[in-house]
Amino acid sequence: MHGPLNEIQIAWRNCGQPSGHHRQIGKSNMSEFTFANTGENRVFGTPRNPRDRPVLLEDHPQALPPQ
């Protein structure tokens, strides 16, 4: 794949695999990453609503899975 990395690829790279982990959220285009170095959970991807642009979903609390 060419061009700049998208945010999910960047998160994957920064996740510290295999000590970090990643999971897909349902059948959505959203992914949750747990960063090994900090233990932080962050959600990236595209909300189901197609009018919304792809965003860091931490800016959209209603799109985050329950804690």
N, CA, C and O atoms as a Tinker XYZ file with bonds, in Angstrom:
   268  protein
     1  N      0.845000   -1.188000    0.000000    73     2
     2  CA     0.000000    0.000000    0.000000    64     1     3
     3  C      0.880000    1.238000    0.000000    63     2     4     5
     4  O      1.886000    1.298000    0.707000    81     3
     5  N      0.496000    2.212000   -0.791000    73     3     6
     6  CA     1.311000    3.410000   -0.947000    64     5     7
     7  C      0.597000    4.598000   -0.331000    63     6     8     9
     8  O     -0.585000    4.529000    0.007000    81     7
     9  N      1.333000    5.687000   -0.192000    73     7    10
    10  CA     0.731000    6.893000    0.363000    64     9    11
    11  C      0.864000    6.922000    1.875000    63    10    12    13
    12  O      1.425000    6.010000    2.482000    81    11
    13  N      0.339000    7.982000    2.474000    73    11    14
    14  CA     0.465000    8.124000    3.921000    64    13    15
    15  C     -0.314000    7.041000    4.651000    63    14    16    17
    16  O     -1.311000    6.526000    4.143000    81    15
    17  N      0.143000    6.708000    5.827000    73    15    18
    18  CA    -0.558000    5.717000    6.633000    64    17    19
    19  C     -1.865000    6.312000    7.132000    63    18    20    21
    20  O     -1.924000    7.485000    7.501000    81    19
    21  N     -2.907000    5.499000    7.141000    73    19    22
    22  CA    -4.137000    5.988000    7.754000    64    21    23
    23  C     -4.044000    5.825000    9.262000    63    22    24    25
    24  O     -3.107000    5.206000    9.765000    81    23
    25  N     -5.014000    6.380000    9.990000    73    23    26
    26  CA    -4.878000    6.422000   11.444000    64    25    27
    27  C     -4.880000    5.030000   12.067000    63    26    28    29
    28  O     -4.248000    4.816000   13.102000    81    27
    29  N     -5.588000    4.073000   11.442000    73    27    30
    30  CA    -5.588000    2.727000   12.005000    64    29    31
    31  C     -4.216000    2.086000   11.805000    63    30    32    33
    32  O     -3.715000    1.404000   12.699000    81    31
    33  N     -3.606000    2.298000   10.642000    73    31    34
    34  CA    -2.265000    1.752000   10.428000    64    33    35
    35  C     -1.266000    2.371000   11.409000    63    34    36    37
    36  O     -0.393000    1.683000   11.938000    81    35
    37  N     -1.408000    3.683000   11.644000    73    35    38
    38  CA    -0.502000    4.351000   12.579000    64    37    39
    39  C     -0.710000    3.784000   13.978000    63    38    40    41
    40  O      0.255000    3.527000   14.699000    81    39
    41  N     -1.977000    3.587000   14.364000    73    39    42
    42  CA    -2.258000    3.033000   15.687000    64    41    43
    43  C     -1.681000    1.637000   15.802000    63    42    44    45
    44  O     -1.106000    1.273000   16.828000    81    43
    45  N     -1.839000    0.851000   14.734000    73    43    46
    46  CA    -1.316000   -0.523000   14.758000    64    45    47
    47  C      0.197000   -0.496000   14.968000    63    46    48    49
    48  O      0.741000   -1.270000   15.756000    81    47
    49  N      0.855000    0.392000   14.266000    73    47    50
    50  CA     2.315000    0.501000   14.371000    64    49    51
    51  C      2.716000    0.927000   15.784000    63    50    52    53
    52  O      3.721000    0.461000   16.319000    81    51
    53  N      1.914000    1.823000   16.386000    73    51    54
    54  CA     2.261000    2.354000   17.696000    64    53    55
    55  C      1.757000    1.484000   18.839000    63    54    56    57
    56  O      2.044000    1.756000   20.005000    81    55
    57  N      1.007000    0.438000   18.505000    73    55    58
    58  CA     0.340000   -0.365000   19.521000    64    57    59
    59  C      1.331000   -1.246000   20.277000    63    58    60    61
    60  O      1.029000   -1.736000   21.365000    81    59
    61  N      2.505000   -1.442000   19.703000    73    59    62
    62  CA     3.495000   -2.281000   20.368000    64    61    63
    63  C      3.172000   -3.754000   20.247000    63    62    64    65
    64  O      3.419000   -4.517000   21.181000    81    63
    65  N      2.615000   -4.180000   19.096000    73    63    66
    66  CA     2.333000   -5.595000   18.906000    64    65    67
    67  C      3.631000   -6.379000   19.098000    63    66    68    69
    68  O      4.685000   -5.871000   18.716000    81    67
    69  N      3.616000   -7.587000   19.667000    73    67    70
    70  CA     2.419000   -8.297000   20.096000    64    69    71
    71  C      2.020000   -8.011000   21.533000    63    70    72    73
    72  O      1.036000   -8.572000   22.017000    81    71
    73  N      2.763000   -7.145000   22.233000    73    71    74
    74  CA     2.418000   -6.924000   23.638000    64    73    75
    75  C      1.194000   -6.033000   23.787000    63    74    76    77
    76  O      0.515000   -6.078000   24.814000    81    75
    77  N      0.907000   -5.225000   22.773000    73    75    78
    78  CA    -0.359000   -4.509000   22.746000    64    77    79
    79  C     -1.401000   -5.385000   22.081000    63    78    80    81
    80  O     -1.082000   -6.483000   21.625000    81    79
    81  N     -2.647000   -4.920000   22.015000    73    79    82
    82  CA    -3.612000   -5.703000   21.263000    64    81    83
    83  C     -4.625000   -4.803000   20.579000    63    82    84    85
    84  O     -4.786000   -3.628000   20.909000    81    83
    85  N     -5.301000   -5.408000   19.611000    73    83    86
    86  CA    -6.238000   -4.716000   18.744000    64    85    87
    87  C     -7.473000   -5.576000   18.650000    63    86    88    89
    88  O     -7.376000   -6.803000   18.625000    81    87
    89  N     -8.644000   -4.947000   18.597000    73    87    90
    90  CA    -9.849000   -5.717000   18.303000    64    89    91
    91  C    -10.773000   -4.879000   17.443000    63    90    92    93
    92  O    -10.861000   -3.658000   17.578000    81    91
    93  N    -11.457000   -5.579000   16.558000    73    91    94
    94  CA   -12.483000   -4.949000   15.736000    64    93    95
    95  C    -13.740000   -4.813000   16.583000    63    94    96    97
    96  O    -14.050000   -5.695000   17.383000    81    95
    97  N    -14.460000   -3.719000   16.411000    73    95    98
    98  CA   -15.684000   -3.494000   17.170000    64    97    99
    99  C    -16.863000   -3.919000   16.296000    63    98   100   101
   100  O    -17.228000   -3.225000   15.347000    81    99
   101  N    -17.443000   -5.054000   16.626000    73    99   102
   102  CA   -18.575000   -5.578000   15.865000    64   101   103
   103  C    -18.227000   -5.724000   14.406000    63   102   104   105
   104  O    -17.136000   -6.177000   14.058000    81   103
   105  N    -19.169000   -5.336000   13.543000    73   103   106
   106  CA   -18.933000   -5.399000   12.106000    64   105   107
   107  C    -18.656000   -4.008000   11.556000    63   106   108   109
   108  O    -18.725000   -3.782000   10.348000    81   107
   109  N    -18.342000   -3.079000   12.453000    73   107   110
   110  CA   -18.109000   -1.705000   12.038000    64   109   111
   111  C    -16.700000   -1.575000   11.467000    63   110   112   113
   112  O    -15.928000   -2.534000   11.461000    81   111
   113  N    -16.384000   -0.392000   10.995000    73   111   114
   114  CA   -15.034000   -0.085000   10.545000    64   113   115
   115  C    -14.220000    0.510000   11.688000    63   114   116   117
   116  O    -13.221000    1.191000   11.461000    81   115
   117  N    -14.652000    0.251000   12.909000    73   115   118
   118  CA   -13.978000    0.828000   14.052000    64   117   119
   119  C    -13.104000   -0.226000   14.708000    63   118   120   121
   120  O    -13.471000   -1.400000   14.763000    81   119
   121  N    -11.959000    0.188000   15.199000    73   119   122
   122  CA   -11.014000   -0.707000   15.839000    64   121   123
   123  C    -10.579000   -0.097000   17.158000    63   122   124   125
   124  O    -10.381000    1.114000   17.261000    81   123
   125  N    -10.432000   -0.945000   18.163000    73   123   126
   126  CA    -9.919000   -0.505000   19.456000    64   125   127
   127  C     -8.501000   -1.027000   19.614000    63   126   128   129
   128  O     -8.237000   -2.209000   19.396000    81   127
   129  N     -7.604000   -0.151000   19.988000    73   127   130
   130  CA    -6.218000   -0.513000   20.223000    64   129   131
   131  C     -5.900000   -0.303000   21.690000    63   130   132   133
   132  O     -6.261000    0.720000   22.270000    81   131
   133  N     -5.222000   -1.273000   22.291000    73   131   134
   134  CA    -4.663000   -1.106000   23.629000    64   133   135
   135  C     -3.154000   -0.991000   23.458000    63   134   136   137
   136  O     -2.508000   -1.916000   22.965000    81   135
   137  N     -2.604000    0.126000   23.860000    73   135   138
   138  CA    -1.181000    0.378000   23.664000    64   137   139
   139  C     -0.390000   -0.256000   24.799000    63   138   140   141
   140  O     -0.654000   -0.009000   25.976000    81   139
   141  N      0.590000   -1.081000   24.422000    73   139   142
   142  CA     1.327000   -1.860000   25.416000    64   141   143
   143  C      2.137000   -0.950000   26.332000    63   142   144   145
   144  O      2.266000   -1.223000   27.526000    81   143
   145  N      2.680000    0.127000   25.779000    73   143   146
   146  CA     3.597000    0.937000   26.583000    64   145   147
   147  C      2.853000    1.759000   27.626000    63   146   148   149
   148  O      3.414000    2.061000   28.678000    81   147
   149  N      1.585000    2.131000   27.355000    73   147   150
   150  CA     0.859000    2.988000   28.282000    64   149   151
   151  C     -0.368000    2.304000   28.866000    63   150   152   153
   152  O     -0.908000    2.765000   29.871000    81   151
   153  N     -0.820000    1.208000   28.251000    73   151   154
   154  CA    -2.055000    0.574000   28.676000    64   153   155
   155  C     -3.291000    1.345000   28.241000    63   154   156   157
   156  O     -4.408000    0.991000   28.618000    81   155
   157  N     -3.101000    2.399000   27.450000    73   155   158
   158  CA    -4.203000    3.249000   27.024000    64   157   159
   159  C     -5.047000    2.545000   25.958000    63   158   160   161
   160  O     -4.512000    1.879000   25.072000    81   159
   161  N     -6.367000    2.700000   26.055000    73   159   162
   162  CA    -7.277000    2.214000   25.012000    64   161   163
   163  C     -7.711000    3.390000   24.164000    63   162   164   165
   164  O     -8.130000    4.417000   24.698000    81   163
   165  N     -7.616000    3.257000   22.844000    73   163   166
   166  CA    -8.122000    4.294000   21.952000    64   165   167
   167  C     -8.874000    3.616000   20.820000    63   166   168   169
   168  O     -8.525000    2.518000   20.385000    81   167
   169  N     -9.910000    4.293000   20.355000    73   167   170
   170  CA   -10.759000    3.753000   19.295000    64   169   171
   171  C    -10.570000    4.624000   18.056000    63   170   172   173
   172  O    -10.606000    5.852000   18.129000    81   171
   173  N    -10.369000    3.968000   16.928000    73   171   174
   174  CA   -10.170000    4.641000   15.653000    64   173   175
   175  C    -11.145000    4.080000   14.646000    63   174   176   177
   176  O    -11.617000    2.953000   14.793000    81   175
   177  N    -11.450000    4.857000   13.627000    73   175   178
   178  CA   -12.214000    4.301000   12.527000    64   177   179
   179  C    -13.306000    5.227000   12.055000    63   178   180   181
   180  O    -13.264000    6.436000   12.285000    81   179
   181  N    -14.276000    4.648000   11.398000    73   179   182
   182  CA   -15.339000    5.396000   10.743000    64   181   183
   183  C    -16.664000    5.032000   11.391000    63   182   184   185
   184  O    -17.015000    3.853000   11.434000    81   183
   185  N    -17.414000    6.010000   11.897000    73   183   186
   186  CA   -18.731000    5.702000   12.450000    64   185   187
   187  C    -19.647000    5.126000   11.379000    63   186   188   189
   188  O    -19.381000    5.278000   10.187000    81   187
   189  N    -20.724000    4.465000   11.798000    73   187   190
   190  CA   -21.660000    3.884000   10.839000    64   189   191
   191  C    -22.342000    4.943000    9.983000    63   190   192   193
   192  O    -22.692000    4.686000    8.831000    81   191
   193  N    -22.529000    6.137000   10.547000    73   191   194
   194  CA   -23.218000    7.189000    9.797000    64   193   195
   195  C    -22.305000    7.668000    8.669000    63   194   196   197
   196  O    -21.259000    8.253000    8.950000    81   195
   197  N    -22.664000    7.440000    7.400000    73   195   198
   198  CA   -21.748000    7.772000    6.294000    64   197   199
   199  C    -21.531000    9.266000    6.130000    63   198   200   201
   200  O    -20.584000    9.679000    5.461000    81   199
   201  N    -22.405000   10.098000    6.739000    73   199   202
   202  CA   -22.192000   11.545000    6.613000    64   201   203
   203  C    -21.034000   12.008000    7.475000    63   202   204   205
   204  O    -20.476000   13.083000    7.251000    81   203
   205  N    -20.667000   11.189000    8.473000    73   203   206
   206  CA   -19.559000   11.572000    9.352000    64   205   207
   207  C    -18.249000   11.236000    8.665000    63   206   208   209
   208  O    -18.098000   10.165000    8.077000    81   207
   209  N    -17.319000   12.148000    8.744000    73   207   210
   210  CA   -16.001000   11.841000    8.185000    64   209   211
   211  C    -15.266000   10.908000    9.137000    63   210   212   213
   212  O    -15.600000   10.858000   10.321000    81   211
   213  N    -14.267000   10.163000    8.646000    73   211   214
   214  CA   -13.476000    9.341000    9.559000    64   213   215
   215  C    -12.828000   10.233000   10.613000    63   214   216   217
   216  O    -12.280000   11.287000   10.288000    81   215
   217  N    -12.890000    9.817000   11.859000    73   215   218
   218  CA   -12.412000   10.646000   12.962000    64   217   219
   219  C    -11.754000    9.759000   14.007000    63   218   220   221
   220  O    -11.902000    8.537000   14.002000    81   219
   221  N    -11.024000   10.409000   14.897000    73   219   222
   222  CA   -10.650000    9.745000   16.134000    64   221   223
   223  C    -11.902000    9.709000   16.992000    63   222   224   225
   224  O    -12.422000   10.749000   17.396000    81   223
   225  N    -12.380000    8.507000   17.264000    73   223   226
   226  CA   -13.702000    8.401000   17.865000    64   225   227
   227  C    -13.713000    8.790000   19.329000    63   226   228   229
   228  O    -14.781000    8.887000   19.934000    81   227
   229  N    -12.539000    9.017000   19.911000    73   227   230
   230  CA   -12.555000    9.521000   21.283000    64   229   231
   231  C    -13.184000   10.917000   21.331000    63   230   232   233
   232  O    -13.567000   11.385000   22.403000    81   231
   233  N    -13.291000   11.579000   20.184000    73   231   234
   234  CA   -13.979000   12.868000   20.116000    64   233   235
   235  C    -15.487000   12.695000   20.042000    63   234   236   237
   236  O    -16.223000   13.680000   20.095000    81   235
   237  N    -15.956000   11.464000   19.920000    73   235   238
   238  CA   -17.382000   11.176000   19.770000    64   237   239
   239  C    -17.765000   10.124000   20.804000    63   238   240   241
   240  O    -17.837000    8.940000   20.477000    81   239
   241  N    -18.013000   10.538000   22.054000    73   239   242
   242  CA   -18.214000    9.543000   23.115000    64   241   243
   243  C    -19.346000    8.565000   22.813000    63   242   244   245
   244  O    -19.284000    7.414000   23.243000    81   243
   245  N    -20.371000    8.990000   22.091000    73   243   246
   246  CA   -21.482000    8.087000   21.810000    64   245   247
   247  C    -21.042000    6.947000   20.899000    63   246   248   249
   248  O    -21.737000    5.935000   20.812000    81   247
   249  N    -19.921000    7.081000   20.227000    73   247   250
   250  CA   -19.459000    6.035000   19.325000    64   249   251
   251  C    -18.534000    5.045000   20.032000    63   250   252   253
   252  O    -18.178000    4.015000   19.460000    81   251
   253  N    -18.146000    5.349000   21.265000    73   251   254
   254  CA   -17.241000    4.454000   21.967000    64   253   255
   255  C    -18.015000    3.312000   22.604000    63   254   256   257
   256  O    -19.151000    3.501000   23.038000    81   255
   257  N    -17.412000    2.130000   22.666000    73   255   258
   258  CA   -18.077000    1.023000   23.350000    64   257   259
   259  C    -18.133000    1.307000   24.851000    63   258   260   261
   260  O    -17.354000    2.119000   25.351000    81   259
   261  N    -19.030000    0.658000   25.568000    73   259   262
   262  CA   -19.091000    0.870000   27.017000    64   261   263
   263  C    -17.772000    0.506000   27.679000    63   262   264   265
   264  O    -17.095000   -0.428000   27.250000    81   263
   265  N    -17.414000    1.225000   28.701000    73   263   266
   266  CA   -16.146000    0.971000   29.409000    64   265   267
   267  C    -16.288000   -0.255000   30.294000    63   266   268
   268  O    -15.337000   -0.640000   30.974000    81   267
